[in-house]
Amino acid sequence: MESPSLPFTTRVLEPREELHATSKDPGFRALLPAAYRTKRDHIIVPQLESDFLARELVVDRLNNIQDWLWICGRPMPPRPLRCNHQILISRDITITENPELHLVWSKNRIFLKPIPLYLLDPDFWAAHIAPDRKLADCARGFLFSYTALISYESDFRMAKDSGLLPAVVTWEAWKDLVREILQNHCYASINPRYWYGELRLSRLNTIYRLRKGFLLRGYSKVAAHTVYVDLLRDNFAALAAILGYVVIVLTAMQVGLGVDRLQEDEAFQNASYGFTVFSIIAPLVAGMGIIMAVLPMFISNWIVTKDYEGKRFREMGVEPFWRDRPGKDAAAPSSAKGSLMHSDEREVDA
């Protein structure tokens, strides 16, 4: 069977001799992060035999709505960093390690995943990425997105300043890498997600709510309100803006009722009466609607959080001894309670 081809052979990390020498080790430990979070929220040392690379590169959630990505963005490479940053369209670069958020934008920021060291090492590609077609397609698409993001030296400097590129990469090495990637580029060999460039987060959330049934969460909550007070304030602020228009209409109707011609107009009299009643009832209904919309979110999050806590404690192999029933205080060692108290005291003092 023919061995899978690599997208490049340029050794971008060559100047850092000690790193490259370490990368010859089958474990490639020097190229991996210090730790990573599993699906069950355990913090472990990266293991290439686990799902580490899949969580680093695969974009299944976007592939699940591939037919709807045209609503969220255009099928074109992303625009260069010099266009995405504050200079032109006021988008701040926000670093993320989640590939599902790479090139997703919301309001005045765009999320970008930095290029990991291991994606710049041909030996790592040959050993761990190229044999897996799904991983290879995602990795090729990810690197292709950076050939568009970093086209000029100004983009390169901005990427280095933002932490998107490893410090060891030079401009000359980057040009060689980009040239080789583009020479071997074929859209059929990259993940279809990367046929599209920047994607709008608000529309991704709408698609996931309407098509996938994630009514509360949507695609991602990174741009959502972090506290309920802010959510209520923003919704009531919008209601207040609408009520401002209602006040203007009521004032105009009041002036109209003082005009002889309109005083005798039965249609205007009925419209004024109806709108007056509406302006009294509508704000109350709208306010209750806002509260009733936020209340299920609060209850749902509370239930999910409590359920997750129980499952998490069981996986951790611990029990919340501070919640023991009366008469079972002895279950928690006094030394543990004392240690907990001293730890809290130190934290408050700090």
Disulfide bonds with the S-S distance in Angstrom:
none
